[in-house]
Amino acid sequence: MSDEHGFSTRAIHAGQEADALTGAVVTPIYQVSTYKQDGIGGFRSGYEYSRSANPTRTALEECIAALEGGSRGFAFASGLAGQDTVARALLVPGDHVVVPNDAYGGTYRYFNKVARPQGIEHSIADMGDLEAVRAAIRPGQTKMVWVETPTNPLLGIADIEAIAGIAHEAGAVLVVDNTFATAYLQSPIALGADIVTHSTTKYSGGHSDVVGGAVVTRADITVPGMADAEDRIAFHQNSIGGVAGPFDSWLTLRGLKTLAVRMERHCDNAEKVVEFLKGHDGVSQVLYPGLPEHANHDVAARQMKRFGGMVSFRMRRGEDAAVKACAAVRLWTLGESLGGVESLIEHPGRMTHASVAGTELEVPGDLIRLSVGIEDVDDLIADLREALDIHG
Ligand SMILES: *Cc1c(COP(=O)(O)O)cnc(C)c1O
């Protein structure tokens, strides 16, 4: 599949030639662990054992690499399994990482409670502030800058191109977690990122029916000494073994085929929900990169196609009102995760971000996060209005 094809053409076809044996139009679920060899070492198409490679996973890995404009894709059992593999492949004890001050809670927990005891140090920085990123770099020791944009749950925006410059000048790789924007709305590699990570559990899978992760590398990693990053990630993927299984790979591939149409609808609906929230008395602030008053709206407008389906807002009457509003909705589902076709509501302080309470990443108690789904938006707004009219 050529890079010149459009996004949806790549999503539907990249890595997904009709099955060589039967002509099956959809990549089959190769639910198999091992492969017959034609004589010792005579692998058919390179397949030997499914931790090392499996055809359904290969299709997904090629597809996600094509969507991100990268050179190689790697699929994992979860987003965090992919992140762990990247960290182990590229960092050694004594190295230092710059981590966003409102990173996904699990990412922060990983650097704080898993990597740090193993000798990988980190500093927290506001990635929306380039001076803060520069100040967090430790010359000679910082080997990785980790960016998430938009962030979860505060919808902060980081300038990928500018941070790539800062990271590369310091001799560090830039990793961008592209889970919220997806490959459809934002292309970090084109903006200078060396590695893209995803929780495919979210928009990429898109149907709340699979947990998975992906990592994509750029062809010519721009950091001296990191030229073998791709091989190191491949080696660690196989050596650690946190790979995506065949059925999970198939579900994620199926989700990716409709990513563009789903994202357009998520964005349409989110914009209308934002408009409603802006006009409601019970809401003190709406956080959405598409709003002109968002601190980094201009950066978001430059690097994203549209502004995504995640919306957060703060309740004027505080935490109690936020908790009650989350319980009062009927169509919106109270739940963690995001990016599925169905709309979800949650209270980050007590749910997704409870693990960062008491740390620098603590989120305000009056905050509500919405993952705006692709239902009929009038129904979504009517349900929200009812809950906010009572508790706002
Ligand atoms: C969910 C999420 C992750 C972790 O992914 P899992 O699939 O749950 O392991 C990482 N980053 C972001 C932004 C996420 O939303």
The ligand as a Gaussian input file, in Angstrom:
#p B3LYP/6-31G(d) Opt

LIG

0 1
 C       -5.585000       3.969000      28.201000
 C       -4.381000       4.761000      27.915000
 C       -3.102000       4.192000      28.006000
 C       -2.865000       2.777000      28.502000
 O       -3.362000       1.837000      27.626000
 P       -3.916000       0.385000      28.052000
 O       -4.397000      -0.181000      26.774000
 O       -5.010000       0.607000      29.059000
 O       -2.767000      -0.343000      28.649000
 C       -2.016000       4.985000      27.664000
 N       -2.176000       6.264000      27.264000
 C       -3.383000       6.840000      27.173000
 C       -3.487000       8.262000      26.730000
 C       -4.526000       6.120000      27.493000
 O       -5.727000       6.711000      27.416000

